[in-house]
Amino acid sequence: MPKSEAEMALDDFFVEREGEGAMDEIRQVDLIDAGILDSLDLVTMSVFLENRLGQKVDLGDPATFEAFRRYQTLLDLLNSTAAGSAPIGPDNS
């Protein structure tokens, strides 16, 4: 199955930062607890995703923050929100 635009964007972000070899770990761990993402990274990634997908990420929503903990939950959130609609966040997906 081909990758979604959101999955390609996430992969590009993480490969640029961590390298291709880290992707298996990234898909398995809590990204915040593992130290892969910190608070500045959340903002950086949000801007990256906003530019790449054309949609604002609502970091003010606690559920959106929680989605950033795991690759799959973030991908699910991004895929559930069509480009060009309301900001990315659980209340808008």
Helices and strands as residue ranges (DSSP letters): H 5-18, G 20-22, H 23-26, H 39-53, H 62-67, H 71-79, G 90-92
